[in-house]
Amino acid sequence: MNGIHIRKGYRPGAIGRVVELHGRYYSRHWGFGSFFEAKVAREMALFMDSYDDKRDGLWTAAMDDRVQGAIVIDGAHADGQGAHLRWFVVSERLQGQGIGGRLIGEAMAFCRSRGYGRVYLWTFEGLYAAHRLYEKAGFELVAQQEGRQWGREVNEQQWVLQVHGE
């Protein structure tokens, strides 16, 4: 999409904006509250404190220098349990315009370039547009369970991709 720039690495305001995008979307559509938003903020802040550009990735999609989407690869445990795809979000204003697919493409290319053999993510049932993007990238649903890690009861899902090198 014209006017959308995807960039790897931190940009000023990215952390707060990613938290805001999550807070607004999941409150509006899923009834999540301050517990969820605080969890995203806390965990993202901890991730950024130990961010290593050789191991980790943060990609933001911005329009007019305002973050409209993001995706993270946390490679801290890539050698064991796999790289963790986290905080994938696209603003509602720009959903359905291919930005999510571009972000996932960047993240998966990074994982292949780093030789990560496995990428996983946790999400929950009902996020069908995101699930279609995960499936298109090659992820498979491997586990489901009722849980409350997001602050309210949902059917949590783990998706896994076995990565093959470039």
C-alpha positions as CSV (number, residue, x, y, z in Angstrom):
1,M,0.0,0.0,0.0
2,N,1.3,3.4,-0.9
3,G,2.3,5.6,2.0
4,I,3.0,2.6,4.4
5,H,6.6,2.1,5.3
6,I,7.7,-1.0,7.1
7,R,10.9,-0.7,9.1
8,K,12.8,-3.0,11.4
9,G,13.9,-1.8,14.7
10,Y,12.8,0.6,17.3
11,R,11.3,4.0,16.3
12,P,10.3,6.6,18.9
13,G,6.7,6.1,20.2
14,A,6.5,2.5,18.9
15,I,6.2,0.8,22.2
16,G,3.4,3.0,23.4
17,R,1.6,2.8,20.1
18,V,1.8,-1.0,19.9
19,V,0.3,-1.1,23.4
20,E,-2.4,1.4,22.4
21,L,-3.4,-0.6,19.3
22,H,-3.7,-3.8,21.3
23,G,-5.6,-2.1,24.1
24,R,-8.1,-0.4,21.8
25,Y,-8.8,-3.3,19.5
26,Y,-9.1,-6.0,22.2
27,S,-11.2,-3.8,24.4
28,R,-13.6,-2.9,21.6
29,H,-14.0,-6.4,20.1
30,W,-13.3,-8.7,23.1
31,G,-14.0,-6.8,26.2
32,F,-10.5,-7.0,27.5
33,G,-9.6,-4.3,30.1
34,S,-6.7,-2.8,31.9
35,F,-5.2,-6.2,32.9
36,F,-4.6,-7.0,29.2
37,E,-3.3,-3.6,28.2
38,A,-0.9,-3.5,31.3
39,K,0.3,-7.1,30.4
40,V,1.1,-6.0,26.9
41,A,2.9,-2.9,28.2
42,R,4.9,-4.7,30.9
43,E,5.9,-7.7,28.7
44,M,6.8,-5.5,25.7
45,A,8.9,-3.2,28.0
46,L,10.8,-6.2,29.3
47,F,11.4,-7.5,25.8
48,M,12.7,-4.1,24.6
49,D,15.1,-3.9,27.7
50,S,16.9,-7.0,26.4
51,Y,16.3,-6.5,22.7
52,D,19.2,-7.8,20.6
53,D,19.1,-6.9,16.9
54,K,21.0,-10.0,15.9
55,R,18.5,-12.3,17.7
56,D,15.2,-10.3,17.9
57,G,13.1,-8.3,15.5
58,L,10.6,-5.5,15.8
59,W,8.9,-4.4,12.6
60,T,6.6,-1.4,12.4
61,A,4.3,-0.3,9.6
62,A,3.9,3.4,9.7
63,M,2.0,6.0,7.7
64,D,2.8,9.7,8.1
65,D,5.4,8.6,10.7
66,R,2.6,7.1,12.9
67,V,2.8,3.4,13.8
68,Q,-0.2,1.6,12.3
69,G,1.0,-2.0,12.8
70,A,3.7,-4.1,14.3
71,I,5.1,-7.6,14.7
72,V,7.8,-8.9,17.0
73,I,10.1,-12.0,16.9
74,D,11.5,-12.8,20.3
75,G,14.5,-15.0,19.7
76,A,15.7,-15.3,23.3
77,H,14.8,-19.0,23.4
78,A,15.0,-19.8,19.7
79,D,17.5,-22.7,20.2
80,G,15.2,-24.5,22.6
81,Q,11.4,-23.9,22.3
82,G,11.7,-21.7,19.1
83,A,11.4,-18.1,18.2
84,H,8.3,-16.5,19.7
85,L,6.1,-14.3,17.4
86,R,4.4,-11.7,19.5
87,W,2.4,-8.4,19.4
88,F,1.2,-8.7,15.9
89,V,-1.3,-6.0,15.3
90,V,-2.6,-3.7,12.5
91,S,-4.8,-0.7,13.2
92,E,-8.4,-1.2,12.3
93,R,-8.2,1.7,9.9
94,L,-5.7,-0.3,7.7
95,Q,-6.8,-3.9,8.2
96,G,-7.5,-5.8,5.0
97,Q,-5.0,-3.9,3.0
98,G,-2.1,-6.4,3.0
99,I,-0.1,-4.8,5.8
100,G,-0.4,-7.8,8.1
101,G,0.8,-10.2,5.4
102,R,3.8,-7.9,4.7
103,L,4.7,-7.8,8.4
104,I,4.5,-11.6,8.7
105,G,6.6,-11.9,5.6
106,E,9.3,-9.7,7.0
107,A,9.3,-11.6,10.3
108,M,9.5,-15.0,8.7
109,A,12.3,-13.9,6.3
110,F,14.2,-12.8,9.4
111,C,13.6,-16.2,11.1
112,R,14.9,-18.0,8.0
113,S,17.9,-15.8,7.8
114,R,18.8,-16.5,11.4
115,G,18.3,-20.3,10.9
116,Y,15.5,-20.5,13.4
117,G,13.9,-24.0,13.0
118,R,10.7,-23.3,14.8
119,V,8.5,-20.2,15.3
120,Y,5.4,-20.3,17.6
121,L,2.7,-17.9,18.8
122,W,-0.1,-17.9,21.2
123,T,-3.5,-16.4,20.2
124,F,-7.1,-17.4,20.8
125,E,-10.1,-18.7,18.9
126,G,-12.1,-16.1,17.0
127,L,-9.3,-14.0,15.5
128,Y,-10.0,-15.4,12.0
129,A,-8.3,-12.8,9.8
130,A,-5.1,-13.2,11.7
131,H,-5.5,-17.0,11.7
132,R,-5.8,-16.9,7.9
133,L,-2.5,-15.0,7.7
134,Y,-0.8,-17.5,10.0
135,E,-2.0,-20.4,7.8
136,K,-0.9,-18.7,4.6
137,A,2.6,-18.3,6.2
138,G,2.6,-22.0,7.0
139,F,1.7,-22.1,10.7
140,E,-0.4,-24.9,12.0
141,L,-2.7,-25.0,15.0
142,V,-1.1,-27.5,17.4
143,A,-2.8,-27.0,20.7
144,Q,-6.0,-25.5,22.3
145,Q,-7.0,-25.0,25.9
146,E,-9.3,-22.8,27.9
147,G,-7.2,-20.1,29.7
148,R,-7.1,-16.7,31.2
149,Q,-3.7,-15.4,30.2
150,W,-5.3,-12.3,28.6
151,G,-7.4,-11.4,31.6
152,R,-10.6,-13.2,30.7
153,E,-11.6,-16.8,29.7
154,V,-10.9,-17.6,26.0
155,N,-10.0,-20.7,24.0
156,E,-6.2,-20.2,23.8
157,Q,-4.4,-21.6,20.7
158,Q,-0.8,-22.3,20.0
159,W,0.3,-22.1,16.4
160,V,3.7,-23.4,15.2
161,L,5.7,-23.1,12.0
162,Q,8.6,-25.3,11.2
163,V,10.9,-23.0,9.3
164,H,13.1,-24.0,6.3
165,G,16.1,-22.0,5.3
166,E,16.3,-19.7,2.3
